[in-house]
Amino acid sequence: MKAETGHNKNVTNFETLIIVCQGFGANYNPSNPSIMIPFLMNQHTDAKAAVQEVKVTETPFNSIEGERKTLFKPLKPTATKVINALKAAGVPATVIADAETINRKIQGKRADNTIKEVPEGEEAKDKISVSQQGFDMQIDHLEKLIELVHHEPKYAPNEEHLKVTTLTDYKIALETINTAFKTAYVPYKIALQARDVKLYSSNTGLVDNAQTVKNYVKSVFGATSPQYRQISALLFRKI
């Protein structure tokens, strides 16, 4: 939230910068086309639209992300219950061993019971390339666990939530929400990239161009002039 406020602040400060420069009248007459008033106004419009598009695409993305987190939450305790059900059914020790190996992966633990570092990337923007692998793998591990119990004749629990059909339906639900997450992420990621280009590209982005405007005003009116003081306090930060 703080970062998003920073993006908005850059855009609103840029608008103030333009208004002040317009107030200089004919005295604001740069030879550089990239800091002429019409160009600055277009740049502000584009940057404002880019920031807004991030907000528009972020809302459905956050909704799907929350749904996915909720749906995945029962996975680990359910997997553990399946292991206990196998043990209660009196299946061979080799089957228990194989099932426990799969369960350790679902739980995110190594064979020595230490927690394996699987970054969730809650604050990272590129959730597909890093943390997404964790969700894909959890589904894969669940599928392997289902296959194992499906082929074990002694595994026939009366509890509905532990039955193979129920576990299979749950796996399908996880796959569905995971795909929905990826689908919602694409326009959000594109919007983030577009915003960063408009605001933060070297030399041509809004932030760097604002500094160019400041330098021009300083060169025309002087560093201690009232004109420069009007804009010198306007902050533009690359986020």
Summary of the structure (lengths in Angstrom):
residues: 239
radius of gyration: 27.9
end to end distance: 12.3
largest distance: 90.4
contacts: 673
relative contact order: 0.16
helix: 74%
strand: 1%
